[in-house]
Amino acid sequence: MGILNYKQLLKELFCGHLRRFRQRMELSQDEMAERLRVSSRAYGDLERGKYCFSAVALLFFFSQLPEREVLELLKVFVKKAQALENQDAA
């Protein structure tokens, strides 16, 4: 499995969660961009899945979430990554 597949999985899983989190917290895109230490434009692109999280933005996103939510997201990511790896091996 190539790194691009992991990036695609990361975008699919975390970008949608990012939008739902922002809406749940009733934050504007500008406010969320500030929390992730990215520009408003970069945030909009991130939320739409145009780009993948940088390591720094992902860590700042995780810092906003309750620990249980971070752990659940990571478990889902690992499970989906393993499923993709098994598909590639077959």
VENQUI-V798099 format. One record per pair of residues at least 6 apart in sequence whose C-alpha atoms are under 8 Angstrom apart, sorted by sequence separation. I is the first residue (numbers start at 1). J is the second residue. D is the distance in Angstrom with one decimal. If there is no record, write none. Layout:
BEGIN
((I/J/D) (I/J/D))
END
This chain:
BEGIN
((22/28/7.2) (33/39/5.9) (34/40/7.7) (45/51/6.1) (46/52/6.3) (22/29/7.6) (33/40/5.4) (46/53/6.8) (62/70/6.1) (30/39/7.9) (33/42/7.8) (22/32/6.7) (30/40/5.3) (33/43/5.3) (29/40/6.7) (32/43/7.6) (30/43/7.8) (29/43/6.9) (29/44/6.9) (38/57/7.2) (36/56/7.9) (37/57/6.7) (36/57/5.1) (36/58/7.7) (37/60/7.6) (36/60/5.2) (35/60/7.0) (36/61/6.0) (35/61/7.6) (19/47/6.0) (18/47/6.6) (15/46/6.5) (16/47/6.9) (15/47/5.2) (15/48/7.0) (16/49/8.0) (15/49/5.9) (12/49/7.2) (11/49/5.7) (11/51/7.4) (11/52/5.5) (10/52/7.0) (11/53/7.4) (10/53/7.9) (18/61/7.8) (8/52/7.7) (7/52/6.5) (14/73/7.9) (13/73/8.0) (13/77/7.2) (10/77/7.3) (9/77/7.5) (9/80/7.8) (9/81/7.5) (6/81/7.0) (1/84/7.4) (1/85/5.9) (1/88/6.4))
END
